[in-house]
Every structure is written in C-alpha cells, then in structure tokens.
Amino acid sequence: MYWMIKQYDYILPVVVIEKIIPLLKRDDVTYATEIHGELLNGKKIFFYENTGLNLEEYIGKEMECVLEITEGNLFYPPISEDVSTYFPCEYIWSELGFIFFPELKKIREEMEDADINQEKELEDLYEKTSVEIYANFGLKGFGFDTYSYHTMLLIYDCIFYLNEYEFEQDIDDFEVEDKFHIDIYEIYLRGIRPYIPTEEQAPELTEEQKAELARRQALHKKREEAYEAMQERIRKRRESGEGPRMV
C-alpha cells in the first residue's frame, strides 16, 4: 500500500495528457471537454475543463495542473484491500495558495517578523505580487483567489484541492494527517501550465517548456526588482529614524 510522505512539499500534480473528448461544442467552438491522462506515477486520471480552453496541442505533454475534486466517495478509516480505482489520501486542512510559490512564501515569512512600517510595505508587495502570479499562472490563471483558504489533500505526493462544500460533512471531524481512500467521480481543472522539471531531473526541454521557462524567468526578474526596491525604501526610512534600526 502506498502512503504519503510526512513533510509536505506542496507540489501540484503533473499529468501527461493522453486524449481530449469534447462535451459541449457549438459552431465549431468547444466549451467543455473531458481530459484523460496519466500522473507521473502511472495512475490514470480524468478531469473536466469548462472554460473553453483548447488543450489539443498539449496532448502527449507533461502539464502541471491545479485540480479540484468536486465529487467522490471517501472511505475512512482507509480500506485494507488494494482497489485500483481508489486513491490513498492524507488530509492537510485548509491552506492559502501562496504555498506553491517561493516568491510569495518568502514575503509571508518576512511579514511574520516585520515591524509596523515594513509590514505595510510587505503586505502591499504581497498583494501586488500574488495577483500577478495568480493571473499569469500558465494558460488560464491559477483558478483560486489570493486570500481564500481551500481544503487540500495529499495524493501520491501531490496536492489536490477538495471542494469543501461538497465534502463538508465527510471531513468535518478529520484531523491533519488523517489517512483515507477516495473514489473520485469528478475533478475540474482550475489551472494548467507546461511542466518544467528541476535541473536535476530535466532532460532537453521541449520548445513549449523553453518558452514557458523564459516567461517565468522574466516574471521572476520583475518581481525580484520590485522586492529589492521595497527593501531599499525600508532601509532608507530606518536610516532616517523611521522604525527600528538594523543592528
């Protein structure tokens, strides 16, 4: 039986898209699709997209996905037998989406120890940066609001969102790290972008991956410049006597 690691790395699922089935099509425009694919561990998965996103060119490609489970059946305590259609899960509780983005995590960590002047600067930077990151996540944005908490599950070392309204009664008494199985009936795609492996894992990148990497690097440079400018403003204010000085 496969169970998850204790240290959460907050990694989004990577899916190799195998086929796309149009569900709602009108005047040669597809508005909803069913997407079939495979997780990197070989587990088959299918999910729905209902915003008209065209993913045909990504068939056969590895895609990093924001996936929300909207219907399913939970088995708690976990079943003892190995059922191929069930997914082993670990309950994580509700989290903000910033945990997927190192730049936002860095700002949040600094906010915890900031003085009142620096905190306001950091809050403004966090909001501006998070809105930009969420909006520029891949092909359709991240899919969730910057400040809204959402329940998450750890499935095969990856984070899936769980629709808390559909599963509210099922998870009401769950504790963090509780383990169970889920038979998934419905998943919706909330965000998607080409997967970029780490340098240790990366073979020669495809053209799509190279373009995505260049786009991310350009955005990262812009955010780093904004962060450094903010730190310089704080330094100058401290030198002029505003707020506690650096020792």
N, C-alpha and C positions, 0 to 999 in steps of 0.2 A: 504494500500500500504506500502511496506517495503522499508525504506530508510536507508542509511548507517550512521554510527557514524562520527562525525566531526574529532575526534582525531584518526589519523592513527596509528595503531599498527603494520602494515606491517606483517601480518600473512599469510602464504601460505595456499591454500585450502587443506582440509583433505577430502579424498574420500574413501568410503568403496567400494572396487571393487566387482562387482556382477558377471560379466562374461567377457570372453575374446574371441573375434572372430578372427581367423587367416584370413589375407587378402592376404598375399603373402608367399607361402610355396614352398620349393623346396628341394628334397632329405631329407625329414623329418626335415628340418630346417625352422623355421618360421622367416621371415624377417620383416614383418609388421603385426600389429594387431589393431583391434578396441576394445577399453576397455569401458565397461559400468559400471557405478557406481552411488553412491549417496553421495551428500555432507552432512555434519553433520546436516544441517537444513532440510534434507529430499528432497531437489531438485535433480532431476535426471540429470545426465550429462554423455556424452560420449566423448571420445577423442582417438587420434591415437598415435601409437608408431612405429617408422620406423627404429630402430637400431638393431632389433633382440633380444630385452630384453625379457626374459622369466618371466612372472609375475603369472604363474599358481598357485604357492604356496602361493600367497598373496590374492587369492580370499576369500572374506569374512573378510579381514583385513582392518584396517584403515591405509591409506597411505597418507603421506604429499607429495604434488605434486607441481612441478613447471610447470605451464600450460600457453601456449601461444595461444591466439585466433588469428587464421590466416585468417578466412573468417567469414563474418557475415553482418548483416544489422543494422545500427544504426538509432534510432528514437529520434530526437532532435527538439523541446522540447519533453520530455517524454510523452508517450501516457497516456490517462486518464483511460482507461479501464484496467482491470486486465487480462492479457493474460498469460496463464500458461507456454507457451514455451519461453517467453521473460525474460531476466534478467535485473533488475534495476541496474544501474551503477553510479559510481561517477568518474569523471576524475581527475587523480592525477598528470599528467605530467611525464616527464622522470626522472628516478632515477637510481643510481648505485645499484647493488645487495647487497652491504655491509649492507644495512639497515635491512636485515634479520638475521644478525649475530652479537650478542652482543660484541664479542671479537673485530670485525672489527670496530664497532661503537665506542668502547672505544678508539681505536688507532686514528681514524679520529678526534674525539673530542679533543684529546691531541695535534694533529697536528695543530689545529687552534691557539693555544696559545703557541706553541713551539718556542724557539729561533732557530737560524740557524743551530747550531750543533745538537740539539735534533731533529729538523725537519728531517734532513737527516737520522738519526737513525730510526725515526718513519716511514719514507717513505719506508726504506728498510724492516723494520719489517712488515709493512702493506702489501707490495707486496709479501713477502715470506709467510705470514700467509694466505692471501687471496687466493693465488694459491693453497695452501694446503687444505684450507676449501672447495674451489670450486671443486677440484679434488676428495675429499673424501666425497662429499655430496651423501650419500645413494648408490644406485645401479649403477648409471651411471654418477655421477658428477652433478653439478648444471645446466649445459646447457647453461650458458651465460658467456661472457668474464668479467674478473675482472674490467676493466676500461671502458666498454661500457655502455652508458645510454640507457634505454629502457622505452617506454611508459607503464604506468600501469593503471589499473582500479581497483576500489574497488567494489567488488560484494559480497553481503552478508558477510560483514566484513572481507573478504579475498582479497588478491592481486592476480590478473591475469595479465600476460603480454599481451600487444596488439601489434601485428605486425604493426609497424608504416608505412611500405612501402605499405601494403595492405589498410590501413585506413588513409593514409596521407591526402587525400583531405577531408575526413569526419571530421577529428579532427583539421584541420588547424586553425580554429577560436575558438576552445574550450578554456575556462578558467578553472583554477584549481577550483574544487568543482562543476563544471557544472554537472548536472544530466541528464541522458537519459536512454533509454532502448536499449538492443541489442538482436537481434535474432541471435544466434550463429549457424553457419553452420559447422565450423571446428575448432578443438583445437588440438594442438600437445603437447605431454608430453616431457618436456625438462629435468626434474629431478624428482626422486622419492625415498622416504625412509620410513621405518616404522614410524608411528606417535607415539610420546611419549607425553602423556598428562602431564600437570603440576601436581605438587604434590597434589594440592587442588582437581584436577579433577580425578586423577589416581586411578583406581581400581587395582586389582592384574594384573601386567603386563604379557603379553604372553611371551613365550620363545624368539620369534623374537624381541619383544620390549626390553627384558632384554639384549639380545646380542647387539642390536643397542645402548642402553643406555651405556653399558660398553665401546663400541667402541668410542662413543662421549666423554665420561669422560676421556678416555685415551688420546685422541687427545687434549682435553681441557687442561689437565695437562701439556702436552708437550708444548702447546702454552703459558701457564702461566709461565712456567720456562723460555722460551725464552724472554718473556716480562720483567720478573724480572731481567734477566741477562742484558738486554738492559738498564733498569733503573739504575742498579748498575754501568755500564760503564759511563753513563751520570753523575752520582753523583761523581765518581772519577775524571772525567775531570773537573767538576766545582770546586772541592776541589783543583785541581792543577792550577786553574786560567783560564781554557778554558771556555769562555762563562759566562753569568751572574750567580752569586751565588744565592742559595736559601736563602730567608730571614727567 
